[in-house]
Amino acid sequence: MKDNFSTQSEQYVKFRPTYPDELYQFLLPLVKTKDAAWDCGTGNGQVAQELSKHFKKVYATDISEKQIKNAIQRGNIFYKVESAERTSFPDKSFDLITVAQAIHWFDFDRFNKEVERTIKPNGVLAVIGYGLLSIDEDTVKIINWFYHEIVGPYWDKERKYVDEHYQTIPFPFKEIEPPKLYNTYEWTIEHLIGYVETWSAVQHYIKVNNQNPVDLVFKDLQQTWGINTAKTVKFPILLRIGKF
């Protein structure tokens, strides 16, 4: 699995979007018992934190030690630096397994086998993510041009699974149809820039060109955004639910 996020782990905590309450309101009733959950590819622990309110124990893994060092701490969250495809967990350990904005980096076949090994009977797998943000029409044009034309060649090939809303990942499980969900924020331009700078393609561009590509569109964004202005930013939530 690639580690594209250690270098900007502090920004990741500060600027990455979370998930709406409606997601958990749909997901949690599907899980019959709430003894243990595994949040795989936990990143900054945002999903693990929410699960810790409902499960006795939450195990959260990531290959990035820096991400875990910056993760949210709770008494019943247990962090480990481990790959998604090979863990130290016993068989039939978890009532719920979550993967948030990470599965596209995994070896699908090996991870699916690890899910089948570690999940309990009647357990639930939730593959979660979010798509490309939308704002007002003028800003979206700039963001889309930046996404496809400027940093487009610098996206890892796995990014296509996010663009395809996780509908093309191998998912050999009994599936539950999820509702359509969105997350909505009021962001300043500073938050938008901070978020875009966490993109792995932006970091790849910087490494190759020794220049921040956001500088190429910053003035245009300022012009469309305005001064001291907050704008509504909307993310579509990606969701695949497997029941065992």
N, C-alpha and C positions, 0 to 999 in steps of 0.2 A: 504494500500500500504506500502511496506517495504521501509525504509530509510537506504540504504546501503552506502551512499556516503557523509554524513555529516562529518565523521571523516577525510576524505581526500579531502575536498572541494578545498583547495588551490592547491593541486597536480592536481586535476581534471581540473582546469582552465589552468594550465601550460602544462600538458602533453597529455590531450585527443585530438584525431584528430578532425578536423572540417569536413566540407563537400565541395565538389568541386563546382566551379561556374556552371558547366554543370547541376548540380541538380536544381539550381534556374532558369537557362535558360529554362529548361523543365517545371518546376512547375509554375512559375509566369504567363506565358501566358494562363494557364488554368483558372485563376481567373479573372472574368470579371470586378469586382469592387474591389477597394483596400482601403476600409474605415477602416476595423478592422480585425486583425488577433489574434488568440490565439495560443501561443506556450505552449503546455501542457507538464509538466515534464521538464521544461526549463533547469534545471541544472545550468550551468554557463552562460546561456543566449546567446550562440553562434549563434543559429538559430534565436532567437529574434532580435539580432543585425542586421543580414542580412535582416530580414523582415522589420525592422524599416526604411530601405532605400527606401522601396517601398509602405508601408502602412501608412495611417495617424496616426493610433494608433495600438500598439501591446501590448496585455495583456499576461503576462508570469507567469505561476504558477508552483509551486513545493511544495512538502511537507517538504523539507529541508530548514529551515531558514538560515542555514550556507551556503548552495549553493547560495541562493539568495543574501546574503550579499556579496558574492564574484563574483556576476554576473556582466556582462558588463552593464554599465549605459548609457542610451541615453534619451533625453528629451521626446520622444514619446513612450518609453517602460514603462509599468506600471506593477510592480511585485506584486504578492500576494502569501502568503503561504496558499495554498488550495490543497485539493485532486483532482485528475482527475475526480473522479466519482460523485462529488457533489460540484458544484461551486456556486458562488453568481451572476453569469452573467445572464442578462435577456434573454428571448427566442429570437431566430433569431438575434443573435448579430454579427456573424462572417462570413466574406467572405472566410476565410481560417483558418483551424485548422491544426496545425502540432504537431507531437509527434516524437521526435528524441531520439532513443536509450533508450526508456522508456516504451513502451506499454506492454512489457512482464511482467512488474510489476503490471499492472492494473487488476482490475476486469473487464473483457472484456464486459460482458453484461451491466453492469452499466455505463461503460464509453461510449459504443456505444449509449446508450439512452441519455447520456448527450451531445454527439455530435449531435444527431438528434434534440435535444431540442434547442441547442445554435447556430447551423449553419443556415445561410440564404439560401433561395432558390437559386439554381445555385452555391452554395458554394462547396468548395473542402476540403477533408480530406487527408492529406499526412502523412503516417506512414513511418518514416525514420530510418535507422540504418546502422551499418557496421558490417561485419563479422570478422572472425579471420584473422589477418594480415598474409601476406606472404613476405618472404625475399629471401635470397639465400637458396639453398637446405640444407646445413649443419646447418644453423641457424634455419630453419623451423623445422628440426627434433628435435632440443632441445626445441623449443617453444611448439611444439605439444606434446612432452613427458611431459613437465611441465604442460601444459594445462589439459591433460587428466589424467595423472598418479599421479602427485604430488598434484595439487590443485583440480583435478577433483572431488573428494568426497566433496569438500567444496563449490562447486557452488550451488546456490539456484536452486530449481527444475525449476524455470521459465526460466533459461538460455537456456533450450532446444529450446525455440522459436527463439532465436537468431541463434543457431546452425542450425535450420531449415529455416533460412532466412525469418522469419515471414510468411512463406507460410502456416503455420498450425494455425495461429490465426483466431478466428472468424472475418469475414469481410463481413457483410451482406449488402454491398453497391454496386451500379453500379460502376464497376471497369474499370480504364483506364490502359492499358498495358504500363509500363515504359520502358525506354531504360536501357541497362546494363551500369552501371557507376562504376568507381573506383576512389579512391583518392590515390595519390602517393606522398611520401615525401622522402627527403634525411635526414636520422636520424643518429645521433651518438649513441653509445651504452648507453650513459647516458640518452638520451631521451627514448630509448627503455625500459630501466630499470624503469625510472619514469612512463612510461605508464603502464607497467605490474603491478607496485605496486598500481595502481588505481583500479585493478580488485577487485571486491567484494569477490571473492574466496580467493584471497591473504589476504585480511583483515580478513576474517573468519578464515583462517589458523593461522594467527598471534594471534588472540584472543584465540584460542584453545591451541596452542602449545607454545606460547610465543617466537616464532622464526619467522623470515622473510624467507619464503620458497624460495625467489629469491636467497638467499645466496647459496642454494644447486646447482644452475646452473650457478652462476655468472662466475666462472672460465672457464667453458666450453664455455660460450658465449664470454668471452674475447678472448679465443683461436681462435674461428671461426671468430670473428669480426675483430680482428687486432687492432693496436694502431693508434689513431688519424685518424680513418677511418669513413667516412660516407657511409651508404648503402641505397639502394632504398627499401623502405617499402611500400607495396601496400595493401589497404583495399577495399574489394568489398562493394559497397553501396547497402543496402537493401531498397526497396521502394515498398509501396502499395499505390495506389491513388484511392480514392473514390469520385465520382461526385454526387451531389444532385440536 
